[in-house]
Amino acid sequence: MSTAKRGSWLRKSSLNMSQKDPCQKQACAIQKCLQVNNYVESKCETVLQEMRKCCARYPKGRSICCSGFEKEEREREKFKATSEGIPPSPQ
């Protein structure tokens, strides 16, 4: 890789690294809650809901912390559609 290309790549990667994930605070709160409550999810519903709210505020893909919640939402929509007799949309 040439020095010019390497420098360009380094600038791009450091730019991406400097952007803080908008839902990181909520993701950390989930981890803390789960640890304190021996990983019993039902005891962390409040912080899980806060994470869902945060993820809903940003476009898909903006927060790496939201990737699991985005998948959960797609599965929920797919289940709802099939239970109502609507064929699932192609992915």
All heavy atoms as an XYZ file, in Angstrom:
718
protein
N       0.873     -1.179      0.000
C       0.000      0.000      0.000
C       0.907      1.224      0.000
O       1.844      1.304      0.766
C      -0.892     -0.026      1.248
C      -1.848      1.134      1.309
S      -2.868      1.150      2.809
C      -3.898     -0.262      2.578
N       0.582      2.177     -0.839
C       1.409      3.385     -0.903
C       1.193      4.226      0.355
O       0.193      4.099      1.049
C       1.049      4.207     -2.145
O      -0.195      4.830     -1.953
N       2.162      5.105      0.610
C       2.077      5.966      1.789
C       0.846      6.860      1.715
O       0.152      7.068      2.712
C       3.352      6.827      1.904
O       4.474      5.958      1.901
C       3.346      7.637      3.182
N       0.542      7.366      0.520
C      -0.625      8.244      0.364
C      -1.911      7.501      0.694
O      -2.777      8.002      1.404
C      -0.680      8.795     -1.058
N      -2.045      6.280      0.174
C      -3.256      5.505      0.452
C      -3.340      5.147      1.930
O      -4.385      5.199      2.535
C      -3.280      4.234     -0.396
C      -3.605      4.479     -1.843
C      -3.689      3.177     -2.601
C      -4.009      3.419     -4.061
N      -4.008      2.172     -4.821
N      -2.209      4.761      2.525
C      -2.194      4.398      3.934
C      -2.595      5.596      4.791
O      -3.393      5.469      5.710
C      -0.806      3.898      4.342
C      -0.801      3.300      5.724
C       0.535      2.717      6.144
N       1.142      1.901      5.134
C       2.398      2.051      4.709
N       3.162      2.997      5.215
N       2.894      1.255      3.792
N      -2.092      6.762      4.480
C      -2.438      7.968      5.228
C      -3.919      8.280      5.136
O      -4.551      8.652      6.107
N      -4.474      8.106      3.938
C      -5.901      8.345      3.736
C      -6.720      7.371      4.577
O      -7.687      7.742      5.225
C      -6.237      8.186      2.256
O      -7.619      8.262      2.067
N      -6.320      6.103      4.580
C      -7.031      5.093      5.347
C      -6.961      5.418      6.836
O      -7.953      5.319      7.550
C      -6.427      3.709      5.082
C      -7.098      2.644      5.879
C      -8.259      2.003      5.559
C      -6.689      2.117      7.137
N      -8.584      1.107      6.543
C      -7.636      1.156      7.530
C      -5.618      2.361      7.980
C      -7.533      0.448      8.714
C      -5.526      1.648      9.159
C      -6.471      0.707      9.506
N      -5.789      5.838      7.305
C      -5.637      6.168      8.719
C      -6.524      7.337      9.116
O      -7.133      7.328     10.169
C      -4.173      6.485      9.048
C      -3.229      5.295      9.082
C      -1.795      5.772      9.217
C      -3.586      4.348     10.204
N      -6.611      8.353      8.259
C      -7.476      9.492      8.569
C      -8.924      9.056      8.655
O      -9.651      9.445      9.541
C      -7.316     10.592      7.517
C      -6.100     11.461      7.710
C      -6.153     12.685      6.824
N      -6.210     12.379      5.406
C      -5.162     12.087      4.636
N      -3.961     12.024      5.156
N      -5.313     11.848      3.355
N      -9.364      8.216      7.718
C     -10.755      7.760      7.723
C     -11.057      6.920      8.964
O     -12.078      7.086      9.591
C     -11.053      6.941      6.462
C     -11.156      7.785      5.225
C     -11.427      6.935      4.018
C     -11.427      7.775      2.752
N     -11.547      6.944      1.558
N     -10.149      6.002      9.321
C     -10.425      5.140     10.464
C     -10.400      5.938     11.766
O     -11.187      5.693     12.659
C      -9.450      3.966     10.525
O      -8.153      4.417     10.800
N      -9.501      6.910     11.881
C      -9.477      7.696     13.115
C     -10.687      8.609     13.196
O     -11.202      8.872     14.274
C      -8.181      8.507     13.222
O      -8.087      9.442     12.180
N     -11.201      9.054     12.044
C     -12.419      9.853     12.029
C     -13.586      9.017     12.550
O     -14.345      9.452     13.399
C     -12.720     10.348     10.609
C     -14.016     11.128     10.425
C     -13.936     12.453     11.165
C     -14.284     11.363      8.960
N     -13.702      7.774     12.069
C     -14.780      6.906     12.516
C     -14.648      6.571     13.992
O     -15.630      6.478     14.702
C     -14.808      5.614     11.691
C     -15.218      5.873     10.257
O     -15.855      6.874      9.970
N     -14.832      4.992      9.367
N     -13.430      6.376     14.464
C     -13.213      6.032     15.862
C     -13.541      7.207     16.782
O     -13.917      7.014     17.915
C     -11.763      5.593     16.084
C     -11.412      4.299     15.375
S     -12.375      2.898     15.948
C     -11.636      2.681     17.557
N     -13.398      8.433     16.278
C     -13.637      9.594     17.127
C     -15.125      9.882     17.302
O     -15.506     10.612     18.197
C     -12.920     10.821     16.565
O     -13.493     11.195     15.335
N     -15.971      9.317     16.441
C     -17.402      9.538     16.570
C     -17.957      8.582     17.630
O     -17.892      7.373     17.474
C     -18.104      9.282     15.233
C     -17.746     10.263     14.168
C     -18.430      9.939     12.847
O     -19.019      8.892     12.671
N     -18.333     10.865     11.920
N     -18.482      9.148     18.687
C     -19.013      8.328     19.774
C     -20.359      7.737     19.362
O     -21.177      8.395     18.747
C     -19.168      9.182     21.021
C     -19.557      8.382     22.226
C     -19.609      9.229     23.472
C     -20.011      8.337     24.616
N     -20.668      9.045     25.668
N     -20.566      6.506     19.728
C     -21.841      5.850     19.449
C     -22.926      6.552     20.259
O     -22.796      6.709     21.473
C     -21.744      4.376     19.848
C     -22.914      3.572     19.356
O     -24.061      3.894     19.730
O     -22.693      2.629     18.583
N     -24.008      6.986     19.615
C     -25.029      7.767     20.322
C     -25.780      6.988     21.409
O     -26.358      7.584     22.302
C     -25.986      8.203     19.209
C     -25.785      7.214     18.122
C     -24.339      6.803     18.199
N     -25.756      5.663     21.358
C     -26.477      4.868     22.353
C     -25.531      4.083     23.264
O     -25.963      3.169     23.965
C     -27.462      3.926     21.651
S     -28.742      4.829     20.734
N     -24.277      4.468     23.285
C     -23.301      3.759     24.108
C     -23.631      3.855     25.598
O     -23.492      2.885     26.340
C     -21.900      4.293     23.848
C     -20.829      3.531     24.612
C     -19.436      3.984     24.259
O     -19.249      4.872     23.447
N     -18.455      3.372     24.868
N     -24.097      5.016     26.020
C     -24.436      5.203     27.445
C     -25.503      4.192     27.864
O     -25.397      3.554     28.919
C     -24.934      6.637     27.662
C     -25.348      6.938     29.073
C     -25.835      8.369     29.197
C     -26.406      8.642     30.574
N     -26.963      9.994     30.672
N     -26.530      4.025     27.049
C     -27.608      3.086     27.365
C     -27.107      1.642     27.313
O     -27.498      0.816     28.133
C     -28.783      3.280     26.394
C     -29.532      4.567     26.589
C     -28.870      5.779     25.931
O     -27.809      5.691     25.336
N     -29.513      6.931     26.051
N     -26.224      1.345     26.363
C     -25.671     -0.010     26.263
C     -24.859     -0.355     27.508
O     -24.945     -1.471     28.036
C     -24.808     -0.133     25.006
N     -24.093      0.599     28.004
C     -23.316      0.383     29.228
C     -24.238      0.201     30.430
O     -23.957     -0.624     31.313
C     -22.354      1.547     29.458
S     -20.984      1.589     28.271
N     -25.338      0.949     30.451
C     -26.301      0.818     31.549
C     -26.925     -0.580     31.552
O     -27.153     -1.162     32.623
C     -27.389      1.885     31.438
N     -27.168     -1.134     30.379
C     -27.708     -2.497     30.283
C     -26.711     -3.489     30.859
O     -27.065     -4.354     31.667
C     -28.051     -2.865     28.825
C     -29.272     -2.066     28.354
C     -28.327     -4.367     28.693
C     -29.549     -2.198     26.870
N     -25.456     -3.368     30.446
C     -24.436     -4.293     30.944
C     -24.312     -4.221     32.463
O     -24.233     -5.239     33.142
C     -23.087     -4.000     30.290
C     -23.020     -4.406     28.842
C     -23.323     -5.886     28.650
O     -22.783     -6.739     29.320
N     -24.212     -6.167     27.709
N     -24.310     -3.010     32.992
C     -24.198     -2.831     34.441
C     -25.395     -3.461     35.157
O     -25.240     -4.174     36.152
C     -24.097     -1.342     34.769
C     -23.900     -1.060     36.235
C     -23.731      0.421     36.490
C     -23.538      0.686     37.969
N     -23.402      2.115     38.248
N     -26.590     -3.207     34.637
C     -27.812     -3.744     35.240
C     -27.789     -5.274     35.215
O     -28.107     -5.927     36.215
C     -29.037     -3.216     34.500
S     -30.602     -3.817     35.168
N     -27.426     -5.847     34.085
C     -27.390     -7.301     33.978
C     -26.383     -7.911     34.953
O     -26.675     -8.922     35.596
C     -27.064     -7.716     32.539
C     -28.172     -7.471     31.510
C     -27.657     -7.703     30.104
C     -29.392     -8.342     31.797
N     -25.226     -7.286     35.091
C     -24.215     -7.795     36.018
C     -24.727     -7.760     37.459
O     -24.595     -8.731     38.198
C     -22.922     -6.992     35.894
C     -22.169     -7.281     34.620
C     -20.991     -6.339     34.404
O     -20.821     -5.363     35.125
N     -20.188     -6.637     33.393
N     -25.332     -6.639     37.826
C     -25.838     -6.473     39.189
C     -26.964     -7.466     39.488
O     -27.103     -7.942     40.610
C     -26.331     -5.016     39.401
C     -27.134     -4.862     40.674
C     -25.154     -4.064     39.405
N     -27.747     -7.796     38.459
C     -28.917     -8.663     38.638
C     -28.698    -10.089     38.140
O     -29.666    -10.776     37.771
C     -30.133     -8.035     37.950
C     -30.573     -6.777     38.653
O     -31.063     -6.826     39.776
N     -30.378     -5.634     38.019
N     -27.445    -10.529     38.126
C     -27.108    -11.907     37.722
C     -27.690    -12.289     36.357
O     -28.164    -13.400     36.165
C     -27.537    -12.907     38.792
C     -26.786    -12.705     40.086
O     -25.577    -12.477     40.079
N     -27.500    -12.752     41.199
N     -27.698    -11.324     35.444
C     -28.125    -11.536     34.058
C     -29.584    -11.979     33.919
O     -29.935    -12.694     32.984
C     -27.156    -12.476     33.334
C     -25.789    -11.840     33.240
C     -24.853    -11.991     34.255
C     -25.474    -11.018     32.171
C     -23.619    -11.358     34.198
C     -24.244    -10.378     32.098
C     -23.325    -10.552     33.119
O     -22.110     -9.915     33.058
N     -30.417    -11.522     34.821
C     -31.861    -11.761     34.726
C     -32.443    -10.561     33.984
O     -32.604     -9.476     34.555
C     -32.512    -11.930     36.126
C     -34.014    -12.112     36.002
C     -31.867    -13.091     36.863
N     -32.750    -10.764     32.695
C     -33.206     -9.656     31.838
C     -34.451     -8.966     32.358
O     -34.590     -7.750     32.232
C     -33.474    -10.157     30.408
C     -32.238    -10.331     29.596
C     -32.556    -10.642     28.141
O     -33.519    -10.068     27.589
O     -31.827    -11.459     27.580
N     -35.361     -9.714     32.952
C     -36.614     -9.121     33.414
C     -36.393     -8.042     34.468
O     -37.224     -7.152     34.623
C     -37.549    -10.204     33.956
O     -36.950    -10.847     35.068
N     -35.274     -8.084     35.151
C     -34.967     -7.068     36.158
C     -34.377     -5.807     35.539
O     -34.154     -4.819     36.237
C     -34.007     -7.635     37.204
C     -34.656     -8.720     38.051
C     -33.761     -9.152     39.165
C     -34.469    -10.179     40.031
N     -33.695    -10.515     41.218
N     -34.138     -5.834     34.248
C     -33.519     -4.690     33.562
C     -34.417     -4.108     32.478
O     -33.938     -3.451     31.551
C     -32.168     -5.125     32.970
S     -30.984     -5.675     34.218
N     -35.710     -4.348     32.579
C     -36.641     -3.872     31.548
C     -36.566     -2.360     31.335
O     -36.673     -1.884     30.218
C     -38.079     -4.290     31.858
C     -38.398     -5.701     31.437
C     -38.193     -5.943     29.942
O     -38.571     -5.097     29.110
O     -37.639     -7.000     29.623
N     -36.396     -1.605     32.408
C     -36.355     -0.145     32.289
C     -35.178      0.305     31.432
O     -35.353      1.113     30.515
C     -36.271      0.520     33.679
O     -37.393      0.094     34.446
C     -36.279      2.023     33.562
N     -33.985     -0.235     31.689
C     -32.821      0.180     30.897
C     -32.890     -0.380     29.478
O     -32.433      0.260     28.527
C     -31.469     -0.181     31.574
C     -31.250      0.653     32.812
C     -31.366     -1.649     31.898
N     -33.490     -1.551     29.313
C     -33.680     -2.102     27.965
C     -34.622     -1.200     27.157
O     -34.390     -0.946     25.972
C     -34.230     -3.529     28.038
C     -33.228     -4.587     28.501
C     -33.945     -5.868     28.902
C     -32.214     -4.868     27.407
N     -35.673     -0.714     27.802
C     -36.612      0.188     27.128
C     -35.930      1.506     26.750
O     -36.174      2.050     25.678
C     -37.844      0.444     28.009
C     -38.971      1.134     27.286
C     -39.454      0.353     26.067
O     -39.507     -0.865     26.050
N     -39.791      1.069     25.018
N     -35.061      2.009     27.615
C     -34.313      3.235     27.302
C     -33.416      3.020     26.080
O     -33.269      3.905     25.241
C     -33.482      3.692     28.505
C     -34.310      4.260     29.631
C     -35.161      5.449     29.201
O     -34.636      6.357     28.527
O     -36.358      5.468     29.535
N     -32.838      1.838     25.977
C     -32.003      1.515     24.819
C     -32.854      1.485     23.548
O     -32.465      2.017     22.517
C     -31.302      0.168     25.042
C     -30.388     -0.237     23.922
S     -28.921      0.810     23.895
C     -27.999      0.011     22.610
N     -34.023      0.869     23.626
C     -34.915      0.820     22.463
C     -35.307      2.239     22.022
O     -35.356      2.534     20.833
C     -36.162      0.001     22.778
C     -35.905     -1.475     22.859
C     -37.193     -2.273     23.074
N     -36.875     -3.664     23.287
C     -36.782     -4.251     24.481
N     -37.017     -3.560     25.587
N     -36.479     -5.521     24.587
N     -35.587      3.107     22.992
C     -35.937      4.493     22.667
C     -34.774      5.197     21.980
O     -34.962      5.925     21.010
C     -36.324      5.269     23.933
C     -37.666      4.904     24.502
C     -37.922      5.713     25.768
C     -39.165      5.272     26.492
N     -39.339      6.005     27.757
N     -33.568      4.985     22.497
C     -32.387      5.605     21.893
C     -32.206      5.111     20.463
O     -31.988      5.896     19.545
C     -31.129      5.300     22.723
S     -29.649      6.105     22.068
N     -32.309      3.808     20.268
C     -32.118      3.238     18.936
C     -33.165      3.754     17.947
O     -32.867      3.947     16.766
C     -32.164      1.710     19.003
S     -30.756      1.004     19.892
N     -34.369      3.998     18.435
C     -35.444      4.493     17.565
C     -35.178      5.924     17.104
O     -35.708      6.354     16.076
C     -36.782      4.416     18.295
N     -34.348      6.667     17.830
C     -34.064      8.064     17.479
C     -33.070      8.201     16.326
O     -32.953      9.273     15.749
C     -33.503      8.808     18.683
C     -34.537      9.173     19.710
C     -33.971     10.150     20.724
N     -32.960      9.543     21.569
C     -33.152      9.149     22.818
N     -34.335      9.295     23.371
N     -32.181      8.630     23.517
N     -32.347      7.134     16.008
C     -31.283      7.225     15.004
C     -31.551      6.286     13.842
O     -32.182      5.247     14.009
C     -29.927      6.876     15.646
C     -29.555      7.868     16.714
C     -29.818      7.613     18.053
C     -28.968      9.083     16.377
C     -29.501      8.538     19.037
C     -28.649     10.006     17.357
C     -28.920      9.730     18.683
O     -28.608     10.642     19.643
N     -31.056      6.650     12.652
C     -31.246      5.769     11.492
C     -30.534      4.436     11.706
O     -29.513      4.374     12.389
C     -30.626      6.538     10.323
C     -29.928      7.713     10.899
C     -30.306      7.847     12.329
N     -31.087      3.384     11.106
C     -30.473      2.063     11.227
C     -29.023      2.117     10.764
O     -28.708      2.751      9.780
C     -31.244      1.047     10.398
C     -32.589      0.724     11.002
C     -33.277     -0.390     10.276
C     -34.624     -0.779     10.785
N     -35.225     -0.126     11.854
N     -28.157      1.485     11.518
C     -26.743      1.470     11.174
C     -25.940      2.589     11.801
O     -24.722      2.567     11.787
N     -26.585      3.595     12.372
C     -25.858      4.725     12.975
C     -25.188      4.316     14.272
O     -24.120      4.778     14.609
C     -26.825      5.890     13.211
C     -26.291      7.044     14.038
C     -25.151      7.764     13.341
N     -24.708      8.921     14.080
C     -23.742      8.905     15.007
N     -23.137      7.779     15.306
N     -23.401     10.002     15.621
N     -25.807      3.412     15.015
C     -25.270      2.965     16.298
C     -24.970      1.474     16.240
O     -25.876      0.670     16.050
C     -26.286      3.234     17.409
O     -25.896      2.566     18.595
N     -23.709      1.120     16.405
C     -23.341     -0.294     16.440
C     -23.970     -0.971     17.658
O     -24.312     -2.149     17.619
C     -21.813     -0.485     16.394
C     -21.453     -1.954     16.140
C     -21.152     -0.011     17.669
C     -21.702     -2.410     14.746
N     -24.180     -0.220     18.706
C     -24.797     -0.774     19.919
C     -26.240     -1.202     19.657
O     -26.773     -2.043     20.373
C     -24.785      0.254     21.049
S     -23.140      0.706     21.626
N     -26.878     -0.662     18.644
C     -28.285     -0.948     18.365
C     -28.490     -2.139     17.439
O     -29.630     -2.530     17.198
C     -28.959      0.278     17.744
S     -29.105      1.657     18.892
N     -27.424     -2.728     16.935
C     -27.577     -3.782     15.931
C     -28.459     -4.928     16.418
O     -29.309     -5.416     15.677
C     -26.216     -4.301     15.476
O     -25.499     -4.830     16.569
N     -28.319     -5.360     17.644
C     -29.158     -6.431     18.182
C     -30.606     -6.012     18.336
O     -31.522     -6.791     18.099
N     -30.818     -4.763     18.701
C     -32.184     -4.264     18.862
C     -32.862     -4.090     17.502
O     -34.051     -4.302     17.372
C     -32.189     -2.941     19.634
C     -31.905     -3.143     21.094
C     -30.609     -3.133     21.572
C     -32.939     -3.363     21.985
C     -30.339     -3.329     22.914
C     -32.682     -3.571     23.335
C     -31.376     -3.560     23.801
N     -32.085     -3.721     16.478
C     -32.634     -3.601     15.130
C     -33.061     -4.972     14.616
O     -34.121     -5.118     14.016
C     -31.613     -2.955     14.194
C     -31.382     -1.493     14.515
C     -30.161     -0.897     13.827
O     -29.454     -1.621     13.098
O     -29.912      0.303     14.025
N     -32.263     -5.996     14.899
C     -32.605     -7.358     14.494
C     -33.865     -7.812     15.225
O     -34.772     -8.391     14.626
C     -31.444     -8.304     14.797
C     -31.707     -9.729     14.388
C     -30.535    -10.619     14.720
C     -30.843    -12.060     14.356
N     -29.814    -12.976     14.806
N     -33.936     -7.526     16.512
C     -35.106     -7.875     17.318
C     -36.366     -7.236     16.726
O     -37.409     -7.876     16.612
C     -34.890     -7.387     18.752
C     -36.090     -7.556     19.657
C     -35.877     -6.885     21.006
O     -35.826     -5.641     21.057
O     -35.765     -7.609     21.999
N     -36.267     -5.974     16.326
C     -37.410     -5.255     15.767
C     -37.847     -5.873     14.433
O     -39.043     -6.042     14.185
C     -37.074     -3.775     15.582
C     -38.227     -2.934     15.096
C     -39.430     -2.918     16.040
O     -39.253     -3.084     17.257
O     -40.554     -2.744     15.547
N     -36.887     -6.216     13.576
C     -37.220     -6.864     12.290
C     -37.945     -8.184     12.529
O     -38.939     -8.480     11.858
C     -35.959     -7.110     11.461
C     -35.399     -5.876     10.800
C     -34.344     -6.219      9.768
N     -33.253     -7.022     10.295
C     -32.139     -6.547     10.839
N     -31.966     -5.245     10.942
N     -31.193     -7.358     11.265
N     -37.462     -8.980     13.486
C     -38.104    -10.264     13.788
C     -39.503    -10.062     14.351
O     -40.426    -10.799     14.020
C     -37.238    -11.070     14.758
C     -35.969    -11.577     14.100
C     -35.013    -12.232     15.075
O     -35.296    -12.287     16.291
O     -33.953    -12.698     14.608
N     -39.678     -9.043     15.184
C     -40.988     -8.743     15.762
C     -41.971     -8.343     14.660
O     -43.116     -8.794     14.639
C     -40.860     -7.623     16.800
C     -42.153     -7.362     17.547
C     -42.020     -6.272     18.596
N     -41.062     -6.656     19.615
C     -40.108     -5.855     20.086
N     -39.987     -4.628     19.650
N     -39.279     -6.269     21.013
N     -41.515     -7.501     13.721
C     -42.376     -7.078     12.615
C     -42.734     -8.254     11.717
O     -43.869     -8.380     11.275
C     -41.687     -5.974     11.809
C     -41.633     -4.650     12.535
C     -40.797     -3.611     11.799
O     -40.335     -3.882     10.674
O     -40.609     -2.523     12.362
N     -41.763     -9.124     11.470
C     -41.989    -10.304     10.632
C     -43.023    -11.214     11.286
O     -43.949    -11.699     10.640
C     -40.662    -11.038     10.444
C     -40.718    -12.202      9.504
C     -39.313    -12.788      9.368
C     -39.298    -14.058      8.578
N     -37.951    -14.641      8.502
N     -42.889    -11.439     12.598
C     -43.838    -12.288     13.326
C     -45.237    -11.681     13.294
O     -46.227    -12.367     13.067
C     -43.378    -12.485     14.769
C     -44.354    -13.282     15.588
C     -44.433    -14.663     15.449
C     -45.202    -12.655     16.488
C     -45.339    -15.394     16.194
C     -46.113    -13.387     17.235
C     -46.180    -14.760     17.093
N     -45.317    -10.372     13.510
C     -46.612     -9.683     13.515
C     -47.293     -9.814     12.153
O     -48.477    -10.104     12.065
C     -46.425     -8.206     13.869
C     -47.719     -7.441     13.953
C     -47.477     -5.985     14.310
C     -48.786     -5.216     14.305
N     -48.574     -3.795     14.429
N     -46.518     -9.633     11.094
C     -47.079     -9.715      9.743
C     -47.585    -11.117      9.450
O     -48.687    -11.278      8.914
C     -46.028     -9.302      8.720
N     -46.822    -12.142      9.789
C     -47.254    -13.502      9.503
C     -48.447    -13.908     10.358
O     -49.309    -14.630      9.917
C     -46.104    -14.529      9.685
O     -45.406    -14.256     10.886
C     -45.179    -14.557      8.528
N     -48.525    -13.391     11.589
C     -49.674    -13.717     12.444
C     -50.950    -13.036     11.943
O     -52.040    -13.478     12.241
C     -49.403    -13.356     13.900
O     -49.327    -11.952     14.059
N     -50.783    -11.967     11.154
C     -51.936    -11.275     10.586
C     -52.243    -11.767      9.172
O     -53.102    -11.218      8.498
C     -51.673     -9.768     10.556
C     -51.601     -9.157     11.943
C     -51.179     -7.682     11.930
O     -50.805     -7.177     10.848
O     -51.238     -7.061     12.990
N     -51.495    -12.776      8.720
C     -51.734    -13.335      7.391
C     -51.076    -12.591      6.262
O     -51.370    -12.824      5.098
N     -50.190    -11.673      6.569
C     -49.482    -10.898      5.551
C     -48.168    -11.612      5.260
O     -47.387    -11.870      6.168
C     -49.198     -9.457      6.021
C     -50.506     -8.759      6.399
C     -48.427     -8.678      4.973
C     -50.302     -7.465      7.157
N     -47.889    -11.932      3.988
C     -46.632    -12.618      3.685
C     -45.437    -11.697      3.997
O     -45.508    -10.490      3.795
C     -46.704    -12.918      2.187
C     -47.818    -12.096      1.653
C     -48.689    -11.685      2.816
N     -44.344    -12.271      4.530
C     -43.167    -11.450      4.864
C     -42.530    -10.853      3.617
O     -42.568    -11.467      2.556
C     -42.216    -12.430      5.553
C     -42.684    -13.788      5.148
C     -44.140    -13.673      4.807
N     -41.991     -9.651      3.785
C     -41.327     -9.000      2.652
C     -39.966     -9.647      2.427
O     -39.321    -10.082      3.372
C     -41.160     -7.498      2.917
O     -40.369     -7.314      4.053
N     -39.519     -9.684      1.162
C     -38.197    -10.271      0.884
C     -37.105     -9.395      1.488
O     -37.210     -8.178      1.504
C     -38.112    -10.280     -0.638
C     -39.156     -9.343     -1.114
C     -40.178     -9.215     -0.020
N     -36.064    -10.027      2.017
C     -34.968     -9.296      2.679
C     -33.865     -8.995      1.725
O     -33.399     -9.639      0.969
C     -34.437    -10.098      3.855
C     -35.509    -10.416      4.849
C     -35.605     -9.397      5.973
O     -34.620     -8.821      6.379
N     -36.797     -9.169      6.455
